[in-house]
Amino acid sequence: MYESILFSKTNGIAKITLNRPQVYHALSAVLMLEITAAIAEVASDDQIRVLIITGEGDKAFCSGADLKQTLEGGESADQMLKAYYEPMIRSIRELPKPVICRLNGLAVGAGCSLALACDIIVATEEAYLSLLFVQIGLMPDAGATYFLPRLIGMARTFELASTGRKIFAKEAEQIGLINKAVPAEELDSEVDKLANYYQTAPTLAIGAMKKVLNESSHSDLARMQELERINQQILFESHDAREGISAFLEKRKPDFQGK
Ligand SMILES: CC(C)(COP(=O)(O)OP(=O)(O)OC[C@H]1O[C@@H](n2cnc3c(N)ncnc32)[C@H](O)[C@@H]1OP(=O)(O)O)[C@@H](O)C(=O)NCCC(=O)NCCSC(=O)/C=C1/CC=CC=CO1
């Protein structure tokens, strides 16, 4: 059904694998439309409780815009960003389910933006991120200027964006750009551990928390308290909250259904 991604759904866990290895999974229009379409499938499938995004193989997660297609496609940057990049990035942020980035290799340009849009990033120690836009005379896009200052502050963002230097996973972990750097042989067990946790977690609560946190960087305390109140009221009536509270009182493990 898809030509540039592999898409699987198993035991409540969906996985999107970018699959254009000959160009390090560079972002073609088709690839971006397919990622966005697969995320819409994840959104509408109540059985799916967590999404993993990764690249095929061990070299690259994503090399950013497919430069050949970008140059030859005849579309302006404005058109491409609006039509392909921005909907893809927003679909990750707006998905009310956790998204894990399995950073299997380099993530550069808009590939870096794609990784940063995810909720949790687990990387191999060999993986690196780079805002190398500046090296081809461009500036960060696809949401990078939104994510970076919030994650690592303005001074670090300016340095990384104006030089495009590589940030390997260990440094990225230290400065708070990713969650965890692990040896390559531990990447799958680390990602599986997280995915299995989320697959049995109270998905409704996690989705509401994600939606509210998305607002926190541009809202004041009163607005955040209002959003907390509105969403907590909805969660308080939910199956999983009733189950979680009952399980605590009955001294047993909760059986969360994600609703
Ligand atoms: C740093 C690299 C990603 C990897 O370097 P290296 O390990 O030395 O590997 P290479 O030999 O260079 O690459 C392997 C093959 O993949 C092809 N390739 C790699 N990246 C791309 C790409 N982005 N587009 C097309 N093809 C790519 C590469 O040509 C090799 O193919 P052959 O074996 O046939 O030669 C390095 O490859 C690199 O710097 N890549 C370019 C990174 C880049 O500049 N990305 C785009 C940034 S801009 C952006 O992401 C977003 C936009 C959005 C909208 C509008 C306009 C522009 O950009």
The ligand as a Gaussian input file, in Angstrom:
#p B3LYP/6-31G(d) Opt

LIG

0 1
 C       25.591000      14.181000       5.846000
 C       24.906000      13.297000       4.809000
 C       23.444000      13.132000       5.138000
 C       25.561000      11.898000       4.832000
 O       26.883000      11.972000       4.378000
 P       27.658000      10.623000       4.028000
 O       27.554000       9.676000       5.196000
 O       29.015000      11.007000       3.588000
 O       26.819000       9.926000       2.850000
 P       26.661000      10.395000       1.327000
 O       27.558000       9.579000       0.490000
 O       26.770000      11.876000       1.225000
 O       25.129000      10.015000       1.074000
 C       24.713000       8.699000       0.724000
 C       23.807000       8.771000      -0.491000
 O       22.589000       9.423000      -0.142000
 C       22.382000      10.574000      -0.979000
 N       21.752000      11.613000      -0.161000
 C       22.036000      11.899000       1.113000
 N       21.276000      12.893000       1.550000
 C       20.465000      13.227000       0.541000
 C       19.433000      14.189000       0.397000
 N       19.074000      14.973000       1.428000
 N       18.824000      14.291000      -0.786000
 C       19.158000      13.484000      -1.804000
 N       20.123000      12.539000      -1.730000
 C       20.758000      12.424000      -0.588000
 C       23.785000      10.977000      -1.417000
 O       23.728000      11.752000      -2.584000
 C       24.434000       9.607000      -1.616000
 O       23.952000       9.068000      -2.845000
 P       25.007000       8.409000      -3.900000
 O       25.557000       7.219000      -3.153000
 O       24.160000       8.045000      -5.080000
 O       26.032000       9.449000      -4.169000
 C       25.109000      13.912000       3.416000
 O       24.628000      13.008000       2.443000
 C       24.378000      15.204000       3.250000
 O       24.879000      16.240000       3.639000
 N       23.177000      15.161000       2.665000
 C       22.389000      16.327000       2.360000
 C       21.682000      16.819000       3.623000
 C       20.817000      18.036000       3.331000
 O       21.322000      19.073000       2.935000
 N       19.511000      17.899000       3.518000
 C       18.526000      18.893000       3.168000
 C       18.487000      20.037000       4.167000
 S       17.180000      21.204000       3.761000
 C       15.787000      20.421000       4.420000
 O       15.882000      19.418000       5.053000
 C       14.439000      21.015000       4.214000
 C       13.995000      21.781000       3.241000
 C       12.544000      22.114000       3.152000
 C       11.966000      22.853000       2.059000
 C       12.514000      23.523000       1.054000
 C       13.824000      23.553000       0.666000
 C       14.847000      22.914000       1.272000
 O       14.905000      22.198000       2.363000

